[in-house]
Amino acid sequence: MNLSELRRRLIAVTEEMTALIRVYELHAFDPLDVIEHAKKRIKLPNDYVRFLELSLQGRILADEGERLMKIEQSLN
């Protein structure tokens, strides 16, 4: 995967996650409380599972982006 593809996928994940955040008003002040907050607010099991999937995908994509950027920097 290249950086362009990674950005495209991260944007898609972000847009879907943002929609869930708006629908369920998921506004936790402490990042460590986000999952617990979502568990209490999201009533549809499929939406909660999707929230968790998107969270994980976002983290994986961000880590991969960081790795690719370090590789690019080391080549320059």
C-alpha positions in Angstrom: 0.0 0.0 0.0 1.3 3.4 -0.8 0.7 6.7 1.0 -1.9 7.8 -1.5 -4.0 4.7 -1.0 -3.5 4.8 2.7 -4.8 8.4 2.9 -7.8 7.5 0.8 -8.7 4.6 3.1 -8.1 6.7 6.2 -10.4 9.4 4.9 -13.1 6.8 4.3 -12.7 5.4 7.8 -12.7 8.9 9.3 -15.9 9.9 7.4 -17.8 6.8 8.6 -16.5 7.2 12.2 -17.6 10.9 12.2 -21.1 9.9 11.1 -21.3 7.4 14.0 -20.0 10.0 16.4 -22.7 12.5 15.3 -25.5 10.0 15.4 -24.7 8.8 18.9 -23.2 12.0 20.2 -20.0 10.3 21.2 -18.1 13.1 22.9 -15.8 11.7 25.6 -13.3 14.1 27.1 -10.8 11.5 28.0 -9.5 9.3 25.1 -9.3 6.4 27.5 -13.1 6.7 28.1 -14.1 6.6 24.4 -14.9 2.8 24.3 -16.8 2.8 27.6 -18.7 5.9 26.5 -19.6 4.3 23.1 -20.7 1.1 24.8 -23.2 3.1 26.9 -24.5 5.3 24.1 -24.6 3.0 21.0 -27.8 1.0 21.2 -27.6 -1.1 18.0 -25.1 -4.0 18.4 -24.0 -3.7 14.7 -23.2 0.0 15.1 -21.2 -0.8 18.2 -19.2 -3.5 16.4 -18.7 -1.2 13.4 -17.5 1.5 15.8 -14.9 -0.9 17.2 -13.9 -2.0 13.7 -13.4 1.6 12.5 -11.4 2.4 15.6 -9.1 -0.5 15.0 -8.8 0.2 11.2 -8.0 3.8 11.9 -5.2 2.8 14.3 -3.8 0.3 11.9 -3.9 2.8 9.0 -2.3 5.5 11.1 0.5 3.1 12.2 1.1 2.0 8.6 1.2 5.7 7.5 3.8 6.5 10.1 5.9 3.5 9.0 5.7 4.5 5.3 6.6 8.1 6.1 9.6 7.0 8.0 10.7 4.9 5.1 10.2 7.8 2.7 12.2 10.1 5.0 15.1 7.6 5.2 15.2 7.4 1.4 15.5 11.2 1.0 
